[in-house]
Amino acid sequence: MTHRPYFFFTVDVEEWFTSAKILSIANTSSVQASSDLEECMQWLIRFLGEEKIYGTFFFIQDIADRHPGLVNALIKEGHEVALHGVTHDDLRTLTPQKIDEMLKTARAFFQKKFNLSLKGYRAPYFSITEKVLPLLRKHDFAYDSSVVPSLRIPGWYGEFGAPQTPYHIGNGLTIRDNQSSFLEFPMSVHPRWRIPGLGGYYFRNLGYHYARHIASQCLKNLNYAIFYLHPWELSISIPRVRGVPFYMHRRTGVWTRKALRALIQSIRHTFNPLSPTLFDYYQSNIS
Ligand SMILES: [Zn+2]
């Protein structure tokens, strides 16, 4: 990339209780009723409009099914709708047959309901494995954005040897293959220390200055940064639930809204004014 740096804003569209781990301790009707996903998403759409940023929104299928107006509003505003999964299961716990079936189901669902041909994918918990790559290609996805090129964090993720900027991905998560038209948009980590940091949990728990430092370093040294967030991180109505760790919901709501605005405004002048979606970038770089 030789132009001004690209900053990509991505959102994993799910409820705070979508994850199976949370559902196992908080699956009650009052918890489900606490959802203010619509309001959080409307805030995000307004915010991105003000900042002239086109976002990429990775949806859990069920959320798209229950909030079709949101999907249509995003498409109308020029944002991209992509896939985060039929369910929020960790891919490492599923058979290739099951994943194959889920990708097929999701593609058919979005095509039928929204006349939308899915192009992008992000694995729940960033749990991508090399076995999933041929399945994504088989189902006509153009790119993935799930590789975290960080130090290995046991039980979570970390592909230390992976490139830190978009790459043509081969038959392994860290393998470049320039013959491949399938792209990987790796998550941003500190360029030198390879520590994650440009996403919701890190942002809220490690603070604004940490995120700003990583974003600035990535934009300056790599010409590329990618940020991710969940809509519920903007929620002001998440109830306290026994058993849910403190860090999960620390500073959600007002703090995150203010800090997000401050973060983007502090780096906005350093990146490409067009700030495209991931598929926009794909289209302009892959012929
Ligand atoms: Zn997720």
Residues whose N, C-alpha, C, O or C-beta is under 5 A from the ligand:
A	BS01	ZN	D12 E14 P124 Y125
